[in-house]
Amino acid sequence: MTHLDPLLERNRTFAETDAHVGLTPMPRLGVFLITCLDGRVDPAQVLGLELGDALVMRNAGGRVTDEVEHEVAFVGHVAETMFGDDAPPFEVAVVHHTGCGTGFLADDDFRSGLAGRIGVDESALAAQAVTDPTASVRADVERLRRSPLLPAKACVSGHVYDLDTGRVRTVMPSRSNRPGRDGAAAGGG
């Protein structure tokens, strides 16, 4: 028996339902969440999401990287291809959390060991540490808002999930830095 076997059994139960039938690639709620891969930060649980409600991208720290920018551009392109000028607006919500394991990247020895293991520059790893989730979510939201890859109908917001209270706090309300667009255009506020 592997660690995955119980999950595969759960999948057999899920497959017997109709929950997966009729879903489209674009999320019902018009939200693309970027959050941490930490098992304590499951957006389905924390935000009450159901299958098809939102797009979810998870990485260490929920940080906005070049790859994340590319994925946001991909989603915008899919929407434009599927719907043309009628492409629905969507909100990219960046969610960092307290007690993030990427805080280990602030430790010189840990960072040096990881840099050697994966063959990257230590300074790049240091920049990924989430030691102050409010500050890091602000930096990531600003990065996305400035990105030339941000789709025309996308707005960006930033939030912090507190592991102790279970509450998500909005740090930066939904909006874009592009002229003529704001959170209201993307269904945010």
Summary of the structure (lengths in Angstrom):
residues: 189
radius of gyration: 17.9
end to end distance: 48.6
largest distance: 56.3
contacts: 552
relative contact order: 0.16
helix: 42%
strand: 19%
